[in-house]
Each structure stands twice: as C-alpha cells, then as structure tokens.
Amino acid sequence: MKSKLLLLVFFLTSFAAFSQEVIDEDNSINGQFDRIYRVSTSYQTYKVVDRDKYEKLKSNVLDSLKNAKKLVSEKENLLRTEQENVEELNLILNKTKLDLDTTLQKENSVSLFGLHLNKTTYNLILWFIIITLSIGLGFFVYKFSKSNVLTNEAQSNLLDIEQEFDDHRKKSIEREQKLRRELQDEINKHRNA
C-alpha cells in the first residue's frame, strides 16, 4: 500500500511539474514583434497578423515611444539645468579667481604715494632710505663732534688769549702808569729846577 501511495504521489507531482511549464516571455518591443511573427499564420510568402494583436502591438510601440520621448525630454531638461548650474558655478569660480588674484596682488604689494610697489621693491627702497639716513646721521654726528671739539678748543684758546690780553693790558697799564709817574717826576723836576 505504501508503494502504491508513493507511486501515486510520484505521478501527481511529475504531472503537475510538466503541466506548469513556466513561459518566460520577453515583453520588450523586439520580443513582442517576435511573438507576433511566431503566432501569425502564413499565406504564401506573407504573414497574416491578427488585427487585435497588431493594434495591441501598435499601442505598446506608441506607448514605448511616448515614454522614450518623455524620458529624453526629462533628460534634456535635466541636462539644460545642469549646464546652467555649471555656467553659474563657472561664473562664481571666475569671480572668486579674480578676487583671489586681487587679494594676492594687494597682499604682495604696498601702496606708496599712490603707487603699488612689490613688497621686495618696497623693502629695498625702505632699507636704502634707512641706510642713507643712518650714513647721513653718522656723518653729521662726526661733523658735530669734530666741530664741538674745535669749538671747545677755540673757547679754550680764547680764554687763554683773553687771559694773556688781560695780563698784557695790566702790564701795559702798569707800564703806562710807571711812564706817567716818571714823566710827572721829570715834569716836576723841570718845574722845580
């Protein structure tokens, strides 16, 4: 009994497996054209196509074309939008590059009397002026100290000469007084004599 039951189950499962053959149909337009060609009947060298199947195929093809056109239109709109975005970003990039160039130029230059000079040129001019002024200051300090030494020496000589002149004047006054006394003595002698 068990073997009969197994035999019955085997036949039922194999019959069910053969009866449920999976038909994998290609629903693409190409597959639909192939299917219509296969199922259509032949008359001499012509193929006879059922009108309902032809209408359904036509409707499917037109729907596919409509969807493809819609998809192309959407892609074109998206492409146009992206191109506008790219152009806008390029404008922003160019503006940013100009701003960066201007900023770098301002950073690397110094305005001196309305002229924009490179920092290196500005530094060279500045150090030239500082060195020239330092040399000039050193020259004038040297001249001042030399003049100061000469002035102090001249003042010392003046004091010496004034001292000598005072001494000379005192001696001259004393000599003159002595001569006057002698003259007065002589005059007095001549008068008394």
C-alpha positions in Angstrom: 0.0 0.0 0.0 2.8 2.3 0.8 4.3 1.7 -2.6 1.1 2.4 -4.3 0.7 5.6 -2.4 4.3 6.6 -3.3 3.7 5.8 -6.9 0.5 7.9 -7.0 2.3 10.9 -5.3 5.1 10.5 -7.9 2.8 10.6 -10.9 0.9 13.5 -9.5 4.0 15.6 -8.8 5.5 14.8 -12.2 2.3 15.6 -14.0 2.0 18.9 -12.0 5.6 19.7 -12.8 5.1 19.2 -16.6 1.8 21.0 -16.7 3.1 24.1 -15.1 5.7 25.0 -17.6 7.0 28.5 -17.0 6.8 30.6 -20.1 9.4 33.3 -19.8 8.1 36.0 -22.3 10.1 38.9 -23.5 7.9 42.0 -23.1 10.2 44.3 -24.9 9.2 45.7 -28.3 11.6 43.3 -30.1 10.1 40.4 -28.1 6.6 41.4 -29.0 7.4 41.6 -32.7 9.0 38.1 -32.5 5.9 36.7 -30.7 3.5 38.2 -33.3 5.7 36.8 -36.1 5.6 33.3 -34.4 1.9 33.2 -33.7 0.8 34.7 -37.0 -0.3 32.4 -39.8 1.3 32.2 -43.2 -0.3 32.7 -46.6 2.1 32.1 -49.5 5.1 34.3 -48.7 3.1 36.6 -46.4 2.3 36.5 -42.8 -1.2 37.1 -41.6 -1.4 39.1 -38.4 -4.4 39.2 -36.2 -5.8 42.8 -36.0 -6.2 42.8 -32.2 -2.6 41.7 -31.8 -1.5 44.3 -34.3 -3.5 47.0 -32.5 -2.1 45.9 -29.2 1.5 45.9 -30.6 0.9 49.3 -32.1 -0.4 50.7 -28.8 2.6 49.2 -27.0 5.1 50.6 -29.5 3.5 54.1 -29.4 3.5 54.0 -25.5 7.1 53.0 -25.6 8.0 55.8 -28.0 6.0 58.2 -25.9 7.8 57.1 -22.7 11.1 57.3 -24.5 10.4 60.8 -25.8 9.2 61.8 -22.3 12.4 60.4 -20.8 14.5 62.1 -23.4 12.7 65.4 -22.7 13.3 65.0 -19.0 17.0 64.2 -19.6 17.3 67.2 -21.8 15.7 69.5 -19.2 18.0 68.0 -16.5 21.0 68.5 -18.9 19.9 72.1 -19.5 19.5 72.7 -15.8 22.9 71.1 -15.1 24.5 73.2 -17.9 23.0 76.4 -16.4 24.4 75.3 -12.9 27.8 74.6 -14.5 27.8 78.1 -16.2 26.7 79.7 -12.9 29.4 77.9 -11.0 32.0 78.8 -13.6 31.0 82.5 -13.2 31.3 82.2 -9.5 34.7 80.4 -9.9 35.9 83.2 -12.3 34.8 85.9 -9.8 36.5 84.0 -7.0 39.7 83.7 -9.0 39.6 87.4 -9.8 39.0 88.2 -6.1 41.9 85.9 -5.2 44.2 87.5 -7.7 43.3 91.0 -6.5 43.8 89.9 -2.8 47.1 88.3 -3.6 48.2 91.4 -5.5 47.2 93.6 -2.6 48.9 91.2 -0.2 52.1 91.2 -2.2 52.2 94.9 -2.8 52.4 98.1 -0.8 50.9 101.5 -1.7 53.5 104.2 -1.5 52.4 107.7 -2.7 49.6 106.2 -4.7 51.9 103.7 -6.5 51.5 100.0 -5.9 55.0 98.6 -5.3 56.0 95.0 -4.9 57.0 94.2 -1.3 60.5 93.4 -2.3 60.9 96.7 -4.1 59.3 98.5 -1.2 61.7 96.8 1.3 64.7 97.7 -0.9 63.6 101.3 -1.1 62.9 101.4 2.6 66.3 99.9 3.5 68.1 102.2 1.1 66.4 105.2 2.8 67.3 103.9 6.3 70.9 103.2 5.3 71.2 106.6 3.6 69.8 108.4 6.7 72.0 106.3 9.0 75.1 107.3 7.0 73.9 110.9 6.9 73.3 110.9 10.7 76.7 109.3 11.3 78.3 112.0 9.1 76.6 114.8 10.9 77.4 113.3 14.3 81.0 113.1 13.3 80.9 116.6 12.0 79.2 117.8 15.1 81.6 116.1 17.4 84.6 117.5 15.4 83.0 120.9 15.4 82.4 120.6 19.1 86.0 119.7 19.7 87.1 122.6 17.6 84.7 124.9 19.4 85.9 123.8 22.8 89.4 124.2 21.7 88.7 127.7 20.3 86.9 128.6 23.5 89.9 127.4 25.5 92.3 129.3 23.2 90.0 132.4 23.5 90.2 132.1 27.3 93.9 131.8 27.1 94.2 134.7 24.8 91.8 136.8 27.0 93.9 135.9 30.0 97.1 136.8 28.1 95.4 140.0 26.9 94.3 140.9 30.5 97.8 140.2 31.6 99.2 142.2 28.8 96.7 145.1 29.5 97.6 145.0 33.2 101.3 145.2 32.3 100.6 147.9 29.8 98.6 149.9 32.3 101.3 149.4 34.9 104.0 150.4 32.3 101.9 153.4 31.3 101.4 154.4 34.9 105.1 153.9 35.5 105.9 156.0 32.5 103.4 158.7 33.6 104.9 158.8 37.0 108.3 159.1 35.5 107.1 161.8 33.2 105.4 163.5 36.1 108.5 163.2 38.1 110.5 164.7 35.2 108.0 167.4 34.8 108.1 168.1 38.4 111.9 168.2 38.3 111.9 170.6 35.5 109.4 172.8 37.1 111.3 172.9 40.3 114.5 173.4 38.7 
